[in-house]
Structures are given as C-alpha cells and as structure tokens.
C-alpha cells in the first residue's frame, strides 16, 4: 500500500468522492452538500491524499483544508478534515488511521494549531477512529451541518 499526494479533482479522487457520497446517501438519505473547491486542498493551505493497494487500485482517501475564524464557527488556525473514506474491501487494515496521521503531521508542519472535523451519528466507525486518535467532542459545533441533530464535531489541538 502506498499513500500519495494528489489533487482533489484527480480522477481517482473524484471516483472515491463519488463512492463516499453514495455511502452518505445510503446512511443519511443525501450526500454531503458542503461546498468544496479543489484549490482548498492545495499545499500549503491543505493536502489531499489517496492510498493505493498493491495492484494500483485507489482504496482510501482523505484531506485537510485551512479554516479561519468567521467561517461557519471555525477558529483561526483550524485544519478541517474532509473526505476520509476507505472502500469496503479495504477496511480494517488501518488505512484511515494512517491517512489521518499523515494529514495531522502535514497540517502541523503548515502551522495549523487544531484539527477539526464533522461526522454524523450514522458513522460509528468514524467516530470510534477519531476518539481513539485523540479527538474530543467539540465544545461548540462548526461547519455546514452544525445545526443538525445528527452532526457530531470533533477537535484535536496541537501542542505549540
């Protein structure tokens, strides 16, 4: 397995995004409608990663983008995790944990002071990953879905 930096609009990223959107539809009845600009994931203000299996098949993805105060409840220095996804046949191998750790390392190097993310109650495996990776429930929700009862927000601050 190898993890590579890619553009958010790379064909493999688009395919994996379509797959995660379909999973959201199955779990919630609709996809994630958060506005996403591919340029938001360009270094040094973001990063997008794709994991490939030994045969070159894209099997996992995740990214972070910079967020600042005044944007839907975010704070200065925030790095928002987006599009964490592992295809069904590749789950249980630690790929999401590896991608998340790589995103955190990159965001820290870019000067970000806190990782933030929003997920939903219909994704208990995601919530378990974030809690076991040192994330804590946010004191105040943020993002497009901050007013939805099914939304859960998590943060992880970096020591500076």
C-alpha positions in Angstrom: 0.0 0.0 0.0 1.2 3.5 -0.8 -0.2 6.9 0.1 0.4 9.7 -2.4 -0.4 13.4 -2.5 -3.0 14.2 -5.2 -5.2 17.0 -6.4 -8.7 16.9 -5.0 -10.0 16.8 -8.6 -7.7 13.9 -9.7 -9.8 11.2 -11.5 -9.1 8.7 -8.7 -10.1 11.3 -6.1 -13.3 12.0 -8.0 -14.1 8.3 -8.1 -13.5 7.9 -4.4 -15.6 11.0 -3.6 -18.4 9.6 -5.7 -18.2 6.4 -3.6 -18.2 8.2 -0.3 -21.1 10.4 -1.4 -23.1 7.2 -2.3 -22.4 5.9 1.2 -23.7 9.1 2.7 -26.8 8.7 0.6 -27.3 5.2 1.9 -26.7 6.2 5.5 -28.4 9.7 5.6 -30.6 9.9 2.5 -28.4 12.6 0.9 -24.8 13.3 0.1 -22.5 15.9 1.8 -23.5 19.2 0.4 -20.6 21.2 1.9 -19.0 23.4 -0.8 -15.7 22.0 -1.9 -13.2 23.9 -4.0 -10.3 21.7 -5.2 -7.9 24.6 -4.7 -8.6 24.5 -0.9 -6.6 21.3 -0.7 -3.5 22.7 -2.5 -0.4 22.9 -0.2 0.5 24.7 1.9 -3.1 25.6 2.9 -4.4 22.0 2.5 -3.5 18.5 1.4 -5.3 15.6 -0.3 -4.1 12.0 -0.1 -5.0 8.8 -1.9 -4.0 5.3 -0.8 -3.4 2.7 -3.4 -3.4 -1.0 -3.0 -0.5 -3.2 -4.2 -2.2 -3.6 -7.6 -2.6 0.2 -8.0 -6.3 0.3 -7.1 -7.3 3.5 -5.2 -8.7 2.3 -1.9 -8.7 5.2 0.6 -8.7 9.0 0.7 -8.7 12.0 3.0 -7.7 15.6 3.0 -7.5 18.8 5.1 -8.1 22.4 4.3 -7.4 25.6 6.2 -10.3 27.3 8.0 -10.3 30.6 9.8 -12.4 32.4 12.3 -15.7 33.7 11.0 -16.2 30.7 8.7 -19.2 28.7 10.0 -17.9 28.6 13.6 -14.3 27.8 12.8 -11.3 29.3 14.7 -8.1 30.8 13.3 -5.5 28.0 12.8 -8.1 25.3 12.1 -7.4 22.5 9.7 -10.6 20.8 8.7 -10.5 17.0 7.8 -12.6 16.2 4.8 -13.4 13.1 2.7 -12.0 10.4 4.9 -13.0 7.2 3.2 -11.9 3.6 2.8 -13.6 1.3 0.2 -15.4 -1.6 1.8 -13.0 -4.3 0.7 -10.0 -2.4 2.2 -11.5 -1.6 5.7 -10.0 -3.0 8.9 -6.3 -2.6 7.7 -5.6 0.7 9.4 -5.6 2.8 6.2 -7.9 5.6 7.7 -5.6 5.8 10.7 -2.5 6.1 8.5 -4.1 8.8 6.3 -5.4 10.7 9.4 -1.9 10.7 11.0 -0.3 11.9 7.7 -2.9 14.7 7.5 -2.3 15.8 11.0 1.5 15.8 10.5 1.2 17.9 7.4 -1.3 20.4 9.0 1.0 20.8 12.0 4.0 21.5 9.7 1.9 24.0 7.8 1.3 25.9 11.1 -2.2 24.8 11.8 -2.9 24.6 15.5 -6.0 22.4 15.6 -7.6 19.7 13.5 -11.4 19.8 13.3 -13.9 17.6 11.7 -17.6 16.9 11.4 -19.2 13.5 11.0 -22.6 12.0 11.7 -24.2 9.6 14.1 -24.7 7.1 11.3 -20.9 6.6 11.1 -20.0 5.0 14.4 -16.8 3.5 12.9 -15.6 7.0 12.0 -16.5 8.3 15.5 -14.5 5.4 17.0 -11.5 6.2 14.9 -11.5 9.9 15.8 -11.9 9.2 19.5 -9.2 6.6 19.5 -6.9 9.0 17.7 -7.1 11.7 20.4 -10.0 13.8 19.1 -12.5 15.1 21.6 -16.1 16.3 21.1 -16.1 20.0 20.2 -17.3 22.4 22.8 -19.2 24.2 20.0 -20.2 22.7 16.7 -19.0 24.2 13.4 -19.4 23.7 9.6 -22.3 23.4 7.3 -24.2 20.8 9.4 -23.6 22.4 12.8 -27.3 22.9 13.4 -28.2 19.3 12.5 -29.0 16.9 15.4 -27.2 14.1 13.6 -24.0 16.1 13.3 -21.0 15.5 15.6 -18.0 17.7 15.7 -14.6 16.8 17.0 -11.3 18.6 17.6 -7.7 17.8 18.3 -5.4 20.6 19.4 -1.6 20.6 18.7 0.8 21.5 21.4 2.6 24.6 20.4 
